[in-house]
Structures are given as structure tokens and as C-alpha cells.
Amino acid sequence: MNQFARGFRLHLPDGRTLDGAQFPSGRCVLDDPERGLVTAAVSIEALLEGESESARVEWPDQPSPKCVVCDGTGRCHACM
């Protein structure tokens, strides 16, 4: 069976969220709206190297954790 790329979001400590894709090979790319496709890595782990420990990956089939700033209402800078 053919596999497809899997989308994800990278949540950065400064509040930015970058969209990315992981290919069946494990390689990843990130899209920065200000600079375009700016990062490629051989794995999610390699992508996160050098990022703060508070950076996290959100997968579409994984529920988002409840925000501690706005209690999950989506009305804070971290959720936007």
C-alpha cells in the first residue's frame, strides 16, 4: 500500500506555529509563512534539535493539550 505525507504543526515557545509535513521516509519540511520552506530534516527528532524543550509537535489525529494561559478558549497569543 502507498503511504502519504503526514501533516503536523510545530508550536514554538514564542507563540508561533509552523505547518510541516513528514514524508513516508521520515524526512520532514517546515513552512514559515514569512520565509517559505525554510527547514528540512531527516526526522522529527532531528527537526527538534536546537529547539527549546517547550517546542512541541501536534499531529492532526492527536488532541491538543488544554492551554494553561486561556484555559482552552483559544483567546490568547499562544493559541492563535
VOLO-678311 format. One record per residue: residue number from 1; z, y, x of N, C-alpha, C, O in turn. Coordinates in Angstrom, 1 decimal. Layout:
# residues N
<NUM <Z Y X> <Z Y X> <Z Y X> <Z Y X>>
...
This chain:
# residues 80
<1 <0.0 -1.2 0.8> <0.0 0.0 0.0> <0.0 1.3 0.9> <0.7 1.3 1.9>>
<2 <-0.8 2.3 0.5> <-0.8 3.5 1.2> <0.4 4.3 1.0> <1.0 4.3 -0.1>>
<3 <0.9 5.0 2.0> <2.1 5.9 1.8> <1.6 7.3 1.9> <0.5 7.6 2.4>>
<4 <2.3 8.2 1.3> <2.0 9.6 1.2> <3.1 10.4 2.0> <4.2 9.9 2.2>>
<5 <2.7 11.6 2.4> <3.7 12.6 2.9> <4.8 12.8 1.9> <4.5 12.8 0.7>>
<6 <6.0 13.1 2.4> <7.1 13.4 1.5> <7.6 14.8 1.8> <7.9 15.1 3.0>>
<7 <7.7 15.6 0.8> <8.2 16.9 0.9> <9.7 17.0 1.1> <10.4 16.1 0.6>>
<8 <10.1 18.1 1.7> <11.6 18.4 1.8> <11.8 19.9 2.0> <10.8 20.6 2.2>>
<9 <13.0 20.3 1.9> <13.4 21.7 2.2> <14.5 21.7 3.3> <15.4 20.9 3.2>>
<10 <14.3 22.6 4.2> <15.3 22.8 5.3> <16.1 24.0 4.9> <15.5 25.1 4.9>>
<11 <17.4 23.9 4.7> <18.3 25.0 4.4> <18.9 25.5 5.7> <19.6 24.7 6.3>>
<12 <18.7 26.7 6.1> <19.2 27.2 7.3> <20.5 28.0 7.1> <20.7 28.5 6.0>>
<13 <21.4 28.1 8.1> <22.6 28.8 7.9> <22.5 30.3 7.5> <23.4 30.9 6.9>>
<14 <21.4 30.9 7.8> <21.2 32.4 7.5> <20.7 32.6 6.0> <20.4 33.7 5.6>>
<15 <20.6 31.5 5.3> <20.2 31.6 3.9> <18.7 31.3 3.6> <18.4 31.1 2.4>>
<16 <17.9 31.2 4.7> <16.5 30.9 4.4> <16.3 29.5 4.1> <17.1 28.6 4.6>>
<17 <15.3 29.2 3.3> <14.9 27.8 3.0> <13.4 27.7 3.4> <12.6 28.4 2.9>>
<18 <13.1 26.7 4.2> <11.7 26.4 4.6> <11.3 25.1 4.0> <12.0 24.1 4.0>>
<19 <10.0 25.1 3.5> <9.5 23.9 3.0> <8.8 23.1 4.1> <8.3 23.7 5.1>>
<20 <8.9 21.8 4.0> <8.3 20.9 5.0> <7.8 19.6 4.5> <7.9 19.4 3.3>>
<21 <7.1 18.9 5.3> <6.6 17.6 4.9> <6.9 16.6 6.0> <6.7 16.9 7.2>>
<22 <7.2 15.4 5.6> <7.3 14.3 6.6> <6.2 13.3 6.3> <6.1 12.8 5.2>>
<23 <5.4 12.9 7.3> <4.3 12.0 7.2> <4.8 10.6 7.3> <5.9 10.3 7.9>>
<24 <4.1 9.6 6.8> <4.5 8.2 7.0> <4.8 7.8 8.4> <5.6 6.9 8.6>>
<25 <4.2 8.4 9.4> <4.5 8.2 10.8> <5.9 8.6 11.2> <6.4 8.2 12.3>>
<26 <6.6 9.5 10.4> <7.9 10.0 10.7> <7.7 11.5 11.2> <8.7 12.2 11.2>>
<27 <6.5 11.9 11.6> <6.3 13.3 12.1> <6.5 14.3 11.0> <6.3 13.9 9.8>>
<28 <7.0 15.5 11.3> <7.3 16.5 10.3> <6.6 17.8 10.7> <6.4 18.1 11.9>>
<29 <6.4 18.6 9.7> <5.9 20.0 9.9> <6.7 20.9 8.9> <7.2 20.5 7.9>>
<30 <6.9 22.2 9.3> <7.6 23.2 8.5> <6.7 24.3 8.3> <5.9 24.7 9.1>>
<31 <6.8 24.9 7.1> <6.1 26.1 6.7> <7.0 27.3 6.6> <7.9 27.3 5.8>>
<32 <6.8 28.3 7.5> <7.6 29.5 7.4> <6.7 30.5 6.7> <5.6 30.9 7.2>>
<33 <7.1 31.1 5.5> <6.2 32.0 4.8> <5.9 33.2 5.6> <4.8 33.8 5.3>>
<34 <6.7 33.6 6.5> <6.4 34.8 7.3> <5.5 34.5 8.5> <4.7 35.4 8.9>>
<35 <5.5 33.3 9.0> <4.7 33.0 10.2> <3.8 31.8 10.1> <3.0 31.5 11.0>>
<36 <3.8 31.1 8.9> <2.9 30.0 8.7> <3.5 28.7 9.2> <4.7 28.6 9.4>>
<37 <2.6 27.7 9.5> <3.1 26.4 10.0> <3.6 26.7 11.4> <2.8 26.9 12.3>>
<38 <4.9 26.6 11.6> <5.4 27.0 12.9> <6.1 25.9 13.7> <6.3 26.0 14.9>>
<39 <6.5 24.8 13.0> <7.2 23.8 13.7> <6.7 22.4 13.4> <6.4 22.1 12.2>>
<40 <6.5 21.6 14.4> <6.1 20.2 14.2> <7.1 19.4 15.1> <7.5 19.8 16.2>>
<41 <7.4 18.2 14.6> <8.4 17.4 15.4> <8.0 15.9 15.1> <7.4 15.6 14.1>>
<42 <8.5 15.0 16.0> <8.2 13.6 15.9> <9.1 12.9 14.9> <8.9 11.8 14.5>>
<43 <10.2 13.6 14.4> <11.1 13.0 13.4> <12.0 14.1 12.8> <12.0 15.3 13.4>>
<44 <12.6 13.8 11.7> <13.6 14.8 11.2> <14.7 15.1 12.2> <15.1 16.3 12.3>>
<45 <15.2 14.1 12.9> <16.2 14.3 13.8> <15.8 15.3 14.9> <16.5 16.1 15.3>>
<46 <14.5 15.1 15.4> <14.0 16.0 16.4> <13.8 17.4 15.9> <14.0 18.4 16.6>>
<47 <13.5 17.5 14.6> <13.3 18.8 14.0> <14.6 19.5 13.9> <14.6 20.8 14.1>>
<48 <15.7 18.8 13.7> <17.0 19.5 13.6> <17.7 19.8 14.9> <18.7 20.5 15.0>>
<49 <17.1 19.2 16.0> <17.7 19.5 17.4> <17.7 21.0 17.6> <16.6 21.6 17.4>>
<50 <18.7 21.6 18.0> <18.8 23.0 18.3> <19.2 23.8 17.1> <19.4 25.0 17.3>>
<51 <19.2 23.2 15.9> <19.6 24.0 14.7> <21.2 23.9 14.6> <21.8 23.0 15.2>>
<52 <21.7 24.8 13.9> <23.2 24.8 13.6> <23.5 23.5 12.9> <22.7 22.9 12.2>>
<53 <24.8 23.0 13.0> <25.2 21.8 12.3> <25.2 22.1 10.8> <25.2 21.1 10.1>>
<54 <25.2 23.3 10.4> <25.2 23.6 9.0> <23.8 23.6 8.3> <23.7 23.7 7.1>>
<55 <22.8 23.5 9.2> <21.4 23.3 8.6> <21.4 22.0 8.0> <21.9 21.0 8.5>>
<56 <20.7 21.9 6.8> <20.6 20.6 6.1> <19.2 20.4 5.5> <18.5 21.4 5.2>>
<57 <18.9 19.2 5.4> <17.6 18.8 4.7> <17.9 18.3 3.3> <18.8 17.6 3.0>>
<58 <17.1 18.9 2.4> <17.2 18.5 1.0> <15.9 17.7 0.6> <14.8 18.2 0.8>>
<59 <16.0 16.5 0.1> <14.9 15.7 -0.3> <14.7 15.9 -1.9> <15.7 16.1 -2.5>>
<60 <13.5 15.8 -2.4> <13.3 16.0 -3.8> <14.1 15.0 -4.7> <14.4 15.3 -5.9>>
<61 <14.3 13.8 -4.3> <15.0 12.8 -5.1> <16.5 12.8 -4.8> <17.1 11.8 -5.3>>
<62 <17.0 13.8 -4.2> <18.4 13.8 -3.8> <19.0 15.1 -4.5> <18.5 16.2 -4.3>>
<63 <20.1 14.9 -5.3> <20.6 16.1 -5.9> <21.2 17.1 -4.9> <21.7 16.7 -3.9>>
<64 <21.0 18.3 -5.2> <21.6 19.4 -4.3> <23.1 19.5 -4.4> <23.6 19.3 -5.5>>
<65 <23.8 19.7 -3.3> <25.2 19.9 -3.4> <25.5 21.2 -4.2> <24.8 22.1 -4.1>>
<66 <26.7 21.2 -4.8> <27.1 22.4 -5.6> <27.4 23.5 -4.6> <28.2 23.2 -3.6>>
<67 <26.9 24.7 -4.8> <27.1 25.8 -3.9> <28.6 26.3 -4.0> <29.1 26.4 -5.0>>
<68 <29.2 26.5 -2.8> <30.6 26.9 -2.8> <30.7 28.5 -3.0> <31.7 29.0 -3.2>>
<69 <29.5 29.2 -2.8> <29.5 30.6 -2.9> <29.5 31.0 -4.4> <30.3 31.8 -4.8>>
<70 <28.5 30.4 -5.1> <28.3 30.9 -6.5> <28.7 29.8 -7.5> <28.5 29.9 -8.7>>
<71 <29.3 28.7 -7.1> <29.7 27.6 -7.9> <28.6 26.9 -8.7> <28.7 26.4 -9.8>>
<72 <27.4 26.9 -8.0> <26.2 26.3 -8.6> <25.4 27.0 -9.6> <24.5 26.5 -10.2>>
<73 <25.7 28.3 -9.8> <25.0 29.1 -10.8> <23.6 29.6 -10.3> <22.8 29.9 -11.0>>
<74 <23.5 29.5 -8.9> <22.2 29.9 -8.3> <22.0 31.4 -8.2> <20.9 31.9 -8.0>>
<75 <23.2 32.2 -8.3> <23.1 33.6 -8.3> <23.6 34.2 -6.9> <24.1 35.4 -6.9>>
<76 <23.4 33.5 -5.9> <23.9 34.1 -4.6> <22.7 34.0 -3.6> <21.7 33.3 -3.8>>
<77 <22.9 34.7 -2.5> <21.8 34.7 -1.4> <21.6 33.3 -0.9> <20.5 32.9 -0.5>>
<78 <22.6 32.5 -0.8> <22.5 31.1 -0.2> <21.6 30.2 -1.1> <20.9 29.3 -0.6>>
<79 <21.6 30.5 -2.4> <20.9 29.6 -3.3> <19.4 30.1 -3.6> <18.6 29.3 -4.1>>
<80 <19.1 31.3 -3.3> <17.8 31.9 -3.5> <16.8 31.5 -2.5> <15.6 31.9 -2.6>>
